[in-house]
Amino acid sequence: MKKKAIWNGQVLAESDDIVNIEGNAYFPVESLNKDFFQDSGTHTVCPWKGTASYYSLSVDGKENADAAWYYPAPRDAAKVIKDRVAFWKGVEVVDA
């Protein structure tokens, strides 16, 4: 089923190739509307997925810091989310 990630009235990503892990929808990186994404210096560590990196969102003059994350080099147990991005902080993931 096709899903969209929406924040501040704009579609950030749209795809029918979604991987769901721990309640989060991971979108393929090629489905992102890159105009809205900026690299963040934030990193966190998950014991089984590895080190996450973050994007901040900028949509129509509004900022949403660290609202998207990805694993540039996920551990073997999480390799299915390589080159995929998930969202939080008010980003809605809805059926398209």
C-alpha angles and dihedrals in degrees: 000000000000117000135190131206109214132184130166091358096303131108107240096180138357128189146138089214100083127157114202117207125167091346094307125118111223113205123202111259091237089062093063123107092228093196088080099048130086126178114253126205091227122117132176132182127231115195094228105023100044132225117348126209124202142221125207118216127229115188124166093335096314122114128210108186119217092351095145131045140188140176110237091190109015119191117259093264089059102036089122089076096053109129091014133116131208131193143218138149096085099322107138120219108201139166110270 
